[in-house]
Amino acid sequence: MILEKPWGTIRAYALNQPCTVKLITINPGQETSLHYHKLRDDVWIILDGGLEVTIGEETFRPSEGEEFMIPAEKRHKIKAPRGRGRVLEIDIGFTSEDDTYRITDAYGRELEEREEPGL
């Protein structure tokens, strides 16, 4: 399954419950929304250096191979300030685009109006 996003693409290689594996590609100069999920945790494995990763209140500039665990209800985003960047994402829990609650978005997509849970 391939999902086209305004910032790049998501390729789901295994869409299962309770575990889904995706390759996220962020185009140069683009970023995902700042968002969270209620029904799943995410594990990110950074495949390309040069990305900026925000999890909660912290922003990281990880090297290739670094890993991050993002618990459910923790806000997060990925930005590719210079070149294209890839992240292997493993979703643990119920995976659905309906479980994406955007806080900020550079592409005009619908935002979550309720108070966000965690940072």
Secondary structure as the mmCIF struct_conf table of DSSP 4:
data_model
#
loop_
_struct_conf.conf_type_id
_struct_conf.id
_struct_conf.beg_label_comp_id
_struct_conf.beg_label_asym_id
_struct_conf.beg_label_seq_id
_struct_conf.end_label_comp_id
_struct_conf.end_label_asym_id
_struct_conf.end_label_seq_id
STRN STRN1 ILE A 2 LYS A 5
TURN_TY1_P TURN_TY1_P1 PRO A 6 TRP A 7
STRN STRN2 GLY A 8 LEU A 15
BEND BEND1 GLN A 17 PRO A 18
STRN STRN3 CYS A 19 ILE A 26
TURN_TY1_P TURN_TY1_P2 PRO A 28 GLY A 29
STRN STRN4 GLN A 30 GLU A 31
HELX_LH_PP_P HELX_LH_PP_P1 THR A 32 SER A 33
STRN STRN5 LEU A 34 TYR A 36
BEND BEND2 LYS A 38 LEU A 39
STRN STRN6 ARG A 40 ILE A 46
BEND BEND3 ASP A 48 GLY A 50
STRN STRN7 GLU A 52 ILE A 55
TURN_TY1_P TURN_TY1_P3 GLY A 56 GLU A 57
STRN STRN8 GLU A 58 PHE A 60
HELX_LH_PP_P HELX_LH_PP_P2 PRO A 62 SER A 63
TURN_TY1_P TURN_TY1_P4 GLU A 64 GLY A 65
STRN STRN9 GLU A 67 ILE A 70
TURN_TY1_P TURN_TY1_P5 ALA A 72 GLU A 73
STRN STRN10 LYS A 74 LYS A 74
STRN STRN11 HIS A 76 ALA A 80
BEND BEND4 PRO A 81 GLY A 83
STRN STRN12 GLY A 85 GLY A 93
HELX_RH_3T_P HELX_RH_3T_P1 GLU A 97 ASP A 99
STRN STRN13 TYR A 101 THR A 104
TURN_TY1_P TURN_TY1_P6 ALA A 106 TYR A 107
HELX_LH_PP_P HELX_LH_PP_P3 ARG A 109 GLU A 112
BEND BEND5 ARG A 114 ARG A 114
HELX_LH_PP_P HELX_LH_PP_P4 GLU A 115 GLU A 116
STRN STRN14 GLY A 118 GLY A 118
#
